[in-house]
Amino acid sequence: MATPNIVNVSTITGITTFRAGLSTAGSGDGFKTGVTTIVSNASGSGKVLKINNLSAAAIGSTTGVSIFYHDNATATSAGTTVSIARTVSVPTFSSLVAISKENSFYLEENRCITAVTQSNAGSIDIICSYEEIS
């Protein structure tokens, strides 16, 4: 796994990605079955991603969302998972900023960020902006 030297980079590309309408329809266990990948940095990409912002908006009823950091590029692979935000309430028709410039971090190769929504009514929209550095 190569880690780019971020002092002497050749390219920095600003990217914004989103996942709309993550359903909060319950599976009975308090969370939606499975996870949704928000951003992934594949093994061998030769890039590091600087995560600058991640926001979640509740569309409909108050609900909760969890945001995770995985030490594998896919959340289904074995590895370590840590919480960035855990079952945080997103008030009805409001937004939650889980990651901002004040707490930005680097997503190295073979890592990903995912979201899991809490069972309730409504849905969650997530938007993430980051810099792809190589």
C-alpha positions as CSV (number, residue, x, y, z in Angstrom):
1,M,0.0,0.0,0.0
2,A,1.6,3.3,-1.2
3,T,0.9,6.5,0.7
4,P,1.3,9.6,-1.4
5,N,3.7,12.3,-0.2
6,I,1.2,15.1,0.4
7,V,4.0,17.7,0.6
8,N,4.9,17.1,-3.1
9,V,1.6,16.3,-4.8
10,S,0.9,16.4,-8.5
11,T,-2.9,16.6,-8.3
12,I,-5.5,17.7,-5.9
13,T,-9.1,17.3,-7.1
14,G,-12.1,18.6,-5.2
15,I,-15.0,16.1,-5.2
16,T,-18.5,16.1,-3.7
17,T,-20.5,12.9,-3.6
18,F,-23.9,12.1,-2.1
19,R,-26.3,9.3,-1.3
20,A,-30.0,10.4,-1.4
21,G,-32.9,8.8,0.3
22,L,-31.3,6.2,2.6
23,S,-34.4,4.5,3.9
24,T,-35.0,4.3,7.6
25,A,-37.7,1.7,7.2
26,G,-36.8,-0.7,10.1
27,S,-35.7,-4.3,10.1
28,G,-36.8,-4.7,13.7
29,D,-33.2,-4.5,15.0
30,G,-33.1,-0.7,15.4
31,F,-31.0,-0.3,12.3
32,K,-31.4,-0.7,8.6
33,T,-30.0,-4.1,7.5
34,G,-26.6,-3.4,5.9
35,V,-24.5,-0.3,5.4
36,T,-24.2,2.3,2.6
37,T,-20.7,3.2,1.5
38,I,-20.3,7.0,1.3
39,V,-16.6,7.2,0.2
40,S,-14.1,4.5,-0.5
41,N,-10.4,4.6,-1.3
42,A,-9.4,1.3,-3.0
43,S,-6.2,-0.6,-2.2
44,G,-3.5,0.4,-4.7
45,S,-5.2,3.7,-5.8
46,G,-2.1,5.7,-5.2
47,K,-4.3,8.4,-3.6
48,V,-5.2,9.8,-0.2
49,L,-8.5,11.4,0.3
50,K,-8.9,14.4,2.7
51,I,-12.4,14.3,4.0
52,N,-13.5,17.9,4.6
53,N,-17.3,17.7,5.2
54,L,-20.0,15.1,5.7
55,S,-23.6,16.2,6.4
56,A,-26.8,14.2,6.9
57,A,-30.2,15.6,6.4
58,A,-33.5,14.1,7.7
59,I,-36.2,14.0,5.1
60,G,-39.3,13.3,7.1
61,S,-39.5,12.1,10.7
62,T,-36.8,12.5,13.3
63,T,-34.3,9.7,12.9
64,G,-30.8,8.6,13.8
65,V,-27.7,7.9,11.7
66,S,-24.4,6.3,12.4
67,I,-21.2,7.1,10.4
68,F,-18.3,4.6,10.5
69,Y,-14.7,4.5,9.4
70,H,-13.5,1.1,8.2
71,D,-9.9,-0.1,7.7
72,N,-11.0,-1.9,4.5
73,A,-12.2,-0.4,1.2
74,T,-15.4,-2.4,1.6
75,A,-17.5,-2.5,4.8
76,T,-18.2,-6.2,4.4
77,S,-14.5,-7.3,4.6
78,A,-12.9,-8.3,7.9
79,G,-11.2,-5.5,9.7
80,T,-11.6,-2.8,12.3
81,T,-14.6,-0.4,12.3
82,V,-14.7,2.8,14.5
83,S,-17.6,5.2,15.0
84,I,-17.4,8.8,13.7
85,A,-21.0,9.4,14.8
86,R,-23.0,6.8,16.6
87,T,-26.9,6.8,16.5
88,V,-27.0,10.6,16.4
89,S,-30.5,12.1,16.1
90,V,-31.1,14.2,13.1
91,P,-34.2,16.3,13.8
92,T,-37.1,16.4,11.4
93,F,-36.2,18.4,8.2
94,S,-32.8,19.4,9.8
95,S,-29.2,18.6,9.1
96,L,-26.3,17.2,11.1
97,V,-22.7,18.0,10.3
98,A,-20.7,14.9,11.3
99,I,-17.4,15.9,9.7
100,S,-16.2,19.5,9.1
101,K,-13.0,21.4,8.3
102,E,-12.3,21.5,12.1
103,N,-12.2,17.7,12.4
104,S,-11.2,16.7,8.8
105,F,-9.1,13.6,8.4
106,Y,-7.3,11.5,5.7
107,L,-8.8,8.4,4.2
108,E,-5.8,6.3,3.2
109,E,-5.8,3.4,0.7
110,N,-8.0,0.4,1.5
111,R,-10.3,2.5,3.8
112,C,-14.0,3.6,3.6
113,I,-16.7,5.6,5.3
114,T,-20.2,4.2,5.6
115,A,-23.6,5.1,7.0
116,V,-26.3,3.1,8.8
117,T,-29.7,4.6,9.4
118,Q,-31.9,4.0,12.4
119,S,-35.3,2.6,12.0
120,N,-38.1,5.1,12.0
121,A,-40.0,6.9,9.3
122,G,-38.6,9.1,6.6
123,S,-35.1,9.0,5.0
124,I,-31.6,10.4,5.2
125,D,-29.7,12.3,2.6
126,I,-25.9,12.3,3.0
127,I,-23.4,14.6,1.2
128,C,-19.6,14.4,1.5
129,S,-16.9,16.7,0.1
130,Y,-13.3,15.7,-0.1
131,E,-10.0,16.3,-1.9
132,E,-8.4,13.4,-3.9
133,I,-4.7,13.8,-3.5
134,S,-2.1,12.0,-5.7
